[in-house]
Amino acid sequence: MDKKPTREKKQAKSPQYPIEKGPSAAFLLSQVGAHAASKFGERLAKVNLTPPHAGVLRIVHNTPALTQQALATALGTLPSRLVVLLDDLESKELIERRPHPSDRRSYALYLTKRGEATWQEITAIGKEHQTSLLGGLTPAEQKQLTDLLQKIADEQQLIPHVHPAYRNITQ
């Protein structure tokens, strides 16, 4: 009786470091962060969006009537860099600019009905993303990881809830 050779599942091999020379926490944060950002971008691409789109929609959803200037400040970017991104969201009929209620010189940003529906899709994508990334951790470990990462973000004085990549928006 001939036995067919079995294939073993190939896994990425990592170098075997002595414990004291293993990868640093900073390297692992960078590696996991880059992986997480890439995977989130892939998930959003399925609905024809990018992470910057999702971030802007989140802020406008949570803060209707926000001006473009205030949004740029919240994101830590220049208003001129934000205009192209807002134009893109407006062309997709996800946001609209209306005259600001108390400042005739400014426009306020609002989600359209389509934008609200898209925001719900993004929320579901975000939950799926988190489950996929953190599935190997217990709920207690997930909370501990979140607390430790928040402590690092606070110490580094990162803008709460804003990805630092917004500083480099060039679209």
N, C-alpha and C positions, 0 to 999 in steps of 0.2 A: 504494500500500500504506500503510494507516494504521498508524502506530506508536502504541502505547499509551504514555502518559506513565509514566515510571518514578518510583517513589517512593524518595526517599533516606531512609535511616535517620536519624531525628532523634536527636540527642544533646543532653544538657543542655549549654547554653552557659555558659561561665564567663567572668567579666570578664577582660580582658587587663590584667594588672598589670605595671608595670615590675618587673623582677627584684627590686629593693630593696624593693618594696612588696607583694610576693606574700604569700600566707597564711603565718602563722607556724607553727612546729612545734607550739606549744601548741594552736593552733586545729585543725590537722590531726589531732593526737592526739585531741582532743575529738570532732571530726567522725567520724573512723573508729571511735572507741570507741562513740559513740552508735549508729552504723550497725551495728557488730558485735553490740552488745547487743540491738538490735531484731531483727536477723536470727536470732540464737540463740533469742530468745524465741519467734519465729514457728516455728522448727523444733521446739522443745519443746512448743509448743501442740498440735502434731499428735499427741502422745502424752499430752495432757491434763496437762502439767506446766508449771511456770514456772522461770525461772533460780534463784530461791531454793530451790525443791524440789531441783533438780539439785545445788546446792551442798551442801545438808544431806545428801543421799544419798551424795555423794562422801566427805564427812568421816566419816559413820557407816560407810560401806564400808571406809574406810582405818583407822578407829579404833573397832572394835566395843567395846561396854561403856562408851562415853563417857557421862558424865552430862549431863543437860540444862544444868546450870550450866557444866560444862566446855565444852560446845558453844557456849553463849552467849558465853563468854569468848573462845573461838577465833574466833568470828564478829565480835566487837567490838560485840555488841548486848546489850540487857537480856533476862534470862530471861523476863520477862513478855511481851515482844514475840515471843519465839520459840515460846511455847506454842501459839498458834493455828496456826502453820505445822506444828508437830509433830503437833497434833491432826488436821490435814488429811492429812498423810502416813500417819498411823495409820488414818484412815478409809478411805484408798485401799489399806490392807493392805500398805504398803511398808516401814513400820518397826513395831517393837514395843518397848514399855517393859517391862522386867523388873526385879525387885528387884536392886539392885547387889550383886555378890558380896561386897564388903568393907564396905559402908556401908548398913545397913538403912534409913536415912532417905532414901536416894536411889534413883532408878531409872536403869538403864542402857539405852542405846539400841542396837538391833540392826536390821539389815535382815532382812526376811522373805525367803522364797524368791522371792516375787513382787518384792520390793525388789531382790534380787540380779539378777533377770532384767531389771528396769527399768534398773538401773545399767548393764548391758551395752548396752541400747538407747541410753542417754544417751552412753555412750562412743562408739558408732558415730555418733551425731548430732554429737558434738564433733569427730570426725575429719572428717566431711563438711563441717562448718562451717569448720574450719581450711583445708581444701582449697579451698573456695569463696572464702574471704577472701584467701588468700595465693597463689592459683593463678597470678597474674601475676609472681611472684617466683621466682628460681632457688632451689634448696636452700641455697646459700651466702648469698643475700640473706635468706632466711627466718631462718637462724641468726643472721646479723648483726642483723636487726631484733629478734629475741628477746633477744639479748644486750644491745642498747641499751635496750630497754624494761625489762629486768630491772634494769639499772643505774639507770634513773630510778626504778623502784619501790623499790629499796633506798635510794636517796638520800632519797626522800620518806617513808621508814619505813612503807611500806604493809605490812599483815599478809600474809605470804606465802600465796599460793593462795586468798585470800579477797577477794571483790569488796567495795569500800567501801560499796556500797548496803545491805549487811546492817545497818549502823548505823541505817538508817531503816526497818527492817521495821515495818509497821503493820498487817499483815493480821490 
